[in-house]
Amino acid sequence: MDKSYIIIILVSYFLVLMGISYLTSRNADNETFFTGNRNNKWYLVAFGMIGASLSGVTFISIPGVIGNSSFTYLQMAIGYIIGYAIIAFVLLPLYYRLNLTSIYEFLKQRFGHYTYKMGAGFFIVSRLIGAALRMYLVAIVLQKFVFDDLGVEFEYTVAISILLIWVYTFRGGIKTIIWTDTLQTLFMLISVGLSIYFISDDLNLQLGQIFGAIDDAGIGEVFQTEDGLAKNYWIKGILGGMFITLGMTGVDQDMMQKNLTCKNEKEAKKNMISFSIVLFFVNILFVTLGGLLFLYIDANPDVAEIWNSLGKDGKGQGDLLFATISLKGGLSGTVGVFFLLGLIAAAYSSADSALTSLTTSLSVDFLNIENDEKKVQERKRRMAHVIMSFALLITILIFKYANNDSVVWTLFAAASYTYGPLLGLFMFGIISKRKVADHFSIPISIIIPTLLFLFNWNLRSIFSVPESEPFYEFGSEMLGINAFLVFICLWIFSTNNVRNKEIY
């Protein structure tokens, strides 16, 4: 694709975002930034959340893993629906009843000051690493296919991207994010839909023939029921999807902050249920696209050669498959244009949302701005926004200079373990009325995930099982195990003295 077209696409895209920011941030204040003044339409929030929940990782990674795991990702998508139902009917009523700005204020009311700070700290570390990884992976793709040819260094690509995010979110915050996420979700879905259409047309497949062709290629399996030791065994997938949803949405400030912008609890429930159903079908689109990408590679050896040259040992990287076919696969230029729009939308819908929620948590949970005068609140919030922007930039550059994929994914895995204690704390706080001393919850929430991480990392060594032999592999269900063990330990160290009856 011509470089001038790419520049026009990028500039036009950000001009649109700036326009949205201008319209949504007029007369904005801290209440606008943090809660959107709680007057957003539920259907607007639901649609925008699709883009934020998928992120650039989903956009480029899920289609690329179909070759190894077939359609088994949909097992997790089924689990997502269960998790979202629990959030809608258990967590959302609690958050609205307590009128929370930061959901970790619940931990303060239920356990105490130190547990509250620890929970908010866990979120900041987890979301910072997660958002940085998602943006890093997308930035690598853009760098390899776009900015290297333009002579722009990776560091500048990331720094300018974060600066642009800061510019269009620093005033309107979550109010702006709701609208930009809606636009970015639209671009992402159009990108996936057009890619499916053009690739299937190139392969001379009618829409009704797509699933049959994918199944004939041996990559259409949805439920993996044969190997119970594998990570993608069906029950692990469903339970893992449920626990991921509860941990990374239900007790995550980033995702829940959007839900709390709805007018009331009833509309927030509508948002969550409708969002979960639509998201399931969107995931079907992504895995379908993945199947078509591998059919296209098989039918076009010259494109396969380009893709393989980008990987190691002559094997293409799954994360680069969609980009390779869209930008260098000989398809219509329309596919390349919408791939770039979809990729940018996926990256920024996740990053801008994360930056806003990180700013909210730092401002409310650590800077305590709700106790200050309005002018001081504004100054502290803007300072927090700048701090978290720099933190995001530095974290992305750490990933880049680590120059080791295993290190990057190990950091991401370690960050995901912190959602387990958060989920365990919220579960205990909601289900049980027993009292736990504030200082007990901190070591429990740190020791349990640390031991589990070390156990999982050294599983084969502990049981002396060679790499060549099949052995049980923990998948996303580890988050639920983490939460369950934290719950049990909290119960052991609790007493029957009921704490804070007013929150039940």
N, C-alpha and C positions, 0 to 999 in steps of 0.2 A: 504494500500500500504506500502511496506517495506520502512523503514526510509532511508536506504542506497540509494535506487532508487531516492527518493526525493532529497537527497543531490547531487547526480550525475546530476540530471536534472537542479537544480539551478546553480551549479558550471559551467556546460557545457553552459548553457544559457548565463551567464555573461561573460564567456570566448569569446563566439561569439560576444557579444556586444563590448567587449574590442578590439577584432580584427577589427571590423568595425570602431571603434573610431580611431584606429591606422592608418588605410588606408585612412580615410577621413580627418584627421586632420594634415597630413603632410604639412608643409609650411603654416599652418593656421595663420591668423591674425584677427584683430577685424572685418574686412569686411567679412571674412569667418564666424566668430561667429554670426554676426548680420544678414547678408543677404545671406550667402552661395555663395558670389561673383556673385549672380544673374545669375547663369548659370545652374540651375537644370532643368531636363526634366519635363514637365508639368504632364505627366502620372505617373511619379515616385512620385511627390508631391501629386497628387490626390489619389493614392493608399495608401500612408502613412497617409494621413489625415483621412482616415476612422478609423484607430485605435485610433488616438488622439481624434477624435470627439466622439467616443463611450465611451471610458474610462472603468475602472473597474466597475463603478456604472451600466452602461448599461449591461455589461457582466454578472453581478450577480443579478441585480435588475429587469431588464425588464422581463426576463423569470419568475421571482418569483411573478410578479403582475398580470399575466394573469388570475389567479384564481379569482381575484376580478374585473378586468376591461376588461376581454376578449381581443380581438385584437384592442381595441379602441386606443391603442398607435399609430397605423398606421395613425390615423387622424392627429396627430402631424407630422408624417413623410411626409404627403402630404404638410403640411404647410412649412416644411423644404425646399422642392423643390422651392416653391414660394420665400421664403426668399433668397435662394442661387442665384436665377435668378436676384433678385434686387441687390445683392452684386456684381454679375458678370458684370452687365451692368450700375450700378450707382457708387458704391463705388470703385471698382478696378480701373476704368479709372482715378478717382480722385487721388487715392494713387500713381499710376504710373506717372501721369502728374506732381505731386509735388515731385516725387522722395523721398518718405518718408522712413526713417528707423524705426522710431516709428510713428504709425498712429496718435498719439495724438499731433504731431507737427502741424497737420491740425488745431487743436483748437487754437494753438498759433497764427497762421497766420490769422485765421478767427475772433477770439474773443480777444485774448490777453494773457499775461503771466500767470495771476492767473487762468484763466479758463483752460489753458493748464496744469498747475500743478495739479489742482483739478481733471481733467479728468484722468491723469496718475495715480494719487493717488487712485481714484475710482477703476481703473483697478487692481492696485497692491493688494488692500484689497480684492476685489472680487475674483481675480484669486488665491490669496493665500489661502483664505478660501475654495474656490471650489476645488482646487487641494488637499488641506489637507484632506477635507472630502472624496474625491474619493479614496485617498490612504489609509485613515483610514479604510474605509469600507472593502477594499480588504485585508488590513493587519489583520483585525479582523478575516476574513475568514481563511486566511493562518495560523494565530495564533491558532485558534480553532482546525483546522484539521491537522496541520503540526507541528508548532514550539512548541506548548505545550508539545507534545509527545517527542520532542527533548530536552526539558528543557531550551529552549531559552526564555527569558523574552520579553514582547511586546516592551519595550523601545529599547532593542538591535536590535530587528527585524527591527524597523523603522529606527533607526540610521544607521545601516549597509546598508539598502536599499538606503537611501539618499546619503550616502557616495559613494556607487557604481555608483549611477546616476551622482554624481559630477565628479567622476573619468573619466567616459566615455564621458562627455559633456564639461568639462572645457576648452578644447582646440578647438575642432571643432565646438561646439555650434550647430547652426541650420543646418549646413552642415552635421554634424553627425546625427542629429535628423531625417533629411529627410530619411536617409538610415536605421537607427534603427527602425523608425516608419514603414517603408515598411516591414521589417522582422517581426515586432511585429503584424502588421495587418495580415500578412500571417498566423502566428501561431494562431491568434484569429479566423480567418475564418475556418481554418482547424479544430480547436477545436470544433466550433459550428457545422460544417458540419458532422464530425465524430460522435458527440454526437447524432445528429438527426438520422444518419444511424443506430447506435447501439441500441438506445432506440426503434426506430420503428421496428427494426428486433426482439428485445426481445418481443415486443408486437404483433409480427406476422402481422405487417402492411406493405403493399407495399407503396412505395413513393406516388403513386397516391391515396392511401386510407387515408393518414394522415389528410388532411383537412376535409374530411367527418367524420372521427372519432372525431376530435376536435369539429366540429359543433354539432355532436350528443351529446357530453358531455355538450353542452350549454355554451361553452367558445370561440366560433368562431365569435362573433359579431364584425364587424369592425366599423360601424357607429352607434353611440348612438343618436337616434333621439327622444326619448320619454321624457326624463327628462331634461328640459331646465335649471333647477336649479343646476344640478350636474356639477362637474368640468370637466367631460369628455363628455359633450354635444358636438355634432359634430362641430358646428361652433366655439366653444371655442377652440377645439383641433386644428383645422386648423389655426385659427388666432394666437393661442398661439404658434404653431410650427413656424409660420412665424416670429413672434416677437422675439422668443427665438433665431432663426437663425440670425436675424438682430442684436440683442443685444449681444449675446454671441459668435458670429462669426464675423459679419461685423464690429463691433466697438471694437473688442477684439484683443489685440496685439498678443496673443498666436496663434490664428488661422490665422490671416492675415499675420503674419510674414512668414509663410510657403508660402503663395501665392506670397509674394513679392520676393521670391527667384527665381521665373521663369524669363526667359530671357527678356520677354516683356509683355505688356498688353494682346496681343492676346493669348499668351500661358497661361497666368494666367486665362483668361476667359475659355479656353478649360479645364483647370484643374478644375475650380469651377463647370462648368456644368456637366462634366463627373463624378466628385466626387459626386454631388448631386443625380444623377441617380443611380449610383452604391450603394450609401448609403441607398437609399430607399429599394432596394432589400435585402441589408444586414439586415435592420430592419425587413423585412418579415421573414428572417431566424431566427432572435432572438425571435420573437413572436411565430413562429412555434415551436421552441425548447421549449418555455414556455408551450405551449399547450401539447406537448408530456411529459414534466416533470410531469404535473398534471395527465395525463392519466397513467403514470407509477406509481405514488403514489397511485392512486386508485386501481391499479392492484396488488400492493405489500404492504399489510398492515404492514409487518415487517419493511420495509423501512420507511413507514409513521410514525411508532412508534418512530424510531430513530430521524426523522426530528422533530416531535412534542416535543420530549424531549429536543430539543435545544432551543425551544421558551418559551413563557410565557403562563401559564394556559393551558398547553397541546396543544397549537397551534403553529405550526412551523413558523419560520420567513421566509418570502419570499426570503430574501437575502441569506439564507443558503440552499435553495432547490436544486439548481444546484450542489453545493458542496457536499451535502449529497448523492445525487444519483450517482454522479461521483466517489466519494471516498469510499462510504460505501453502495452502492446500489446493489452490487453483479454483476455489469456489467463487461465487459472485462477490464483488467488492462490498455489497450490502452486508454480507455475513461478517466481514472484517470490521466494518463500521459499528455494527451493533454488538459485536463481541467486545470491542473496546469500550463502548458505552456501558454494556452490562458489567464488564470487569471493573471499570471505574466506579460505577454505581454500587456494586457489591462491596468494594473496598471501603468507600467513603460512608456508606450507610452504616457500616459496623464501626468504623473509626470515629466518626463524629458523635455517634450515640455513646460510645465508650468514653470519649473525652468529656462529654457533658455529665455523665453519671459519676465519673471520677472526680470532676470538679464539685459536684453536689456532695459527694461523700466527704471529701476533704473539707469543704466549707462547713457543712452541718455537723459532721461527726467529730472533727478534730479542731476546727477553728471556732466552733460554737457561735456562728454568726447570728443565730436567732436571738441571742442575748444583747446584740449591739444595736446602736441607732442605725437608721436607714442608710446614711452616707457611709458609715463604717462598714456595714454589710456589703454595700456595693463594691467598696475598695477591696475588701477581703475576698469576695467572690472572684473579682477579676484577677487578683493576685493568684488565687488557687487555679484559675483557668490557665494562666501562663506557666505555673509550676508543673501542672500535669501535662501540658503540651511539651515542655522540655523533657519531662520524664519519659513520655512516649517516644520522642525522637531518640533519646539516649538508649532506651531499651532495644529499639529496632536496630540501631547501629551495633549494639553488643551482639545481636543475632548475626549481623553481617560479618563482623570481624571474628566471631567464633569459628566461622568457615568450616563448620562441621554439622551436618544434618542431625546426627545422633545427639549432639549437645543441645541443639535447638529443641528437638522433640522431647528430650529428657526434661528440659526446663518447663516445657508446656505440660508434660505429664505431672511434674511435681506441683505446678500451679493448680492443676485440676484436682489434686488431692485436697486442697484447702476447702473446696466446696463440700466435701464430706462432713467435716466438723461443723460447718455452718448449717447444713441440713440436719445434722444430729441435734444441734442446739435448738433449732426452730421446732423440730419434731418433739423434743422433750418439753420445751416451753409450752407447746400447744396441747399435747396429749396429756401430759402429767401436770398435777398441781403441787407436786412435791418441791421442796426448797433445796437448792444447792448453794453452798457458800461460793461467793463470787470468785475467790482465789482458787477454787478447785477446778473450775471449768477451763481455765487457761492451760495448765499442764496436760489435762486430758485431751484438749483439742489440738495440742502440739505433738504429744507423744504418740497417740494412736495413728495419725496419718504418716508420721515419720517411720514408725515400725512397719506399717503396711507397705510403704514405698520400698523400704529396704528388703522386706520379705519377698515382694513381687519381683524386684530387680535381681535377686539372688536365688530365685525359686529352684532352678535346675541344680545349682551348686548345693543347696541345702539338702535336696533329696538325691544328689549324685546321679542325675539323669543327663546323658550326653545330648548335645544339640541335635544329633541325627535321629533321636528317638522321639515319638509323639509324647506329649505331656500336656497337662492342663494349662491353658492360657487364660489369665484373667482379662476380661474385656471391660466394658463400661460399668459392669455390675460392681466393680471395685468401689465406685463412689457410694453405692448403697451399703456395701459391707462396712465401709468407713463410717458412714452415718449411724448404722446400727450399733457398732462397737462403742462409738461416742455416747449414744443414747444409753446403752447398758452401763457404762462406767458412771455416767451422771446419775443414773438410778441408784447405783451402789453407794455413791457418796452423798445421797440426798437424805432428807428427813421428811417426816409427815407434816411438818409445819407448812401450811399453805402460804405461798407468797403472792402478793399483789392480786387479790381476788378480783379486783376491778377490771382486769384485762380479759377475763374469761367470759 
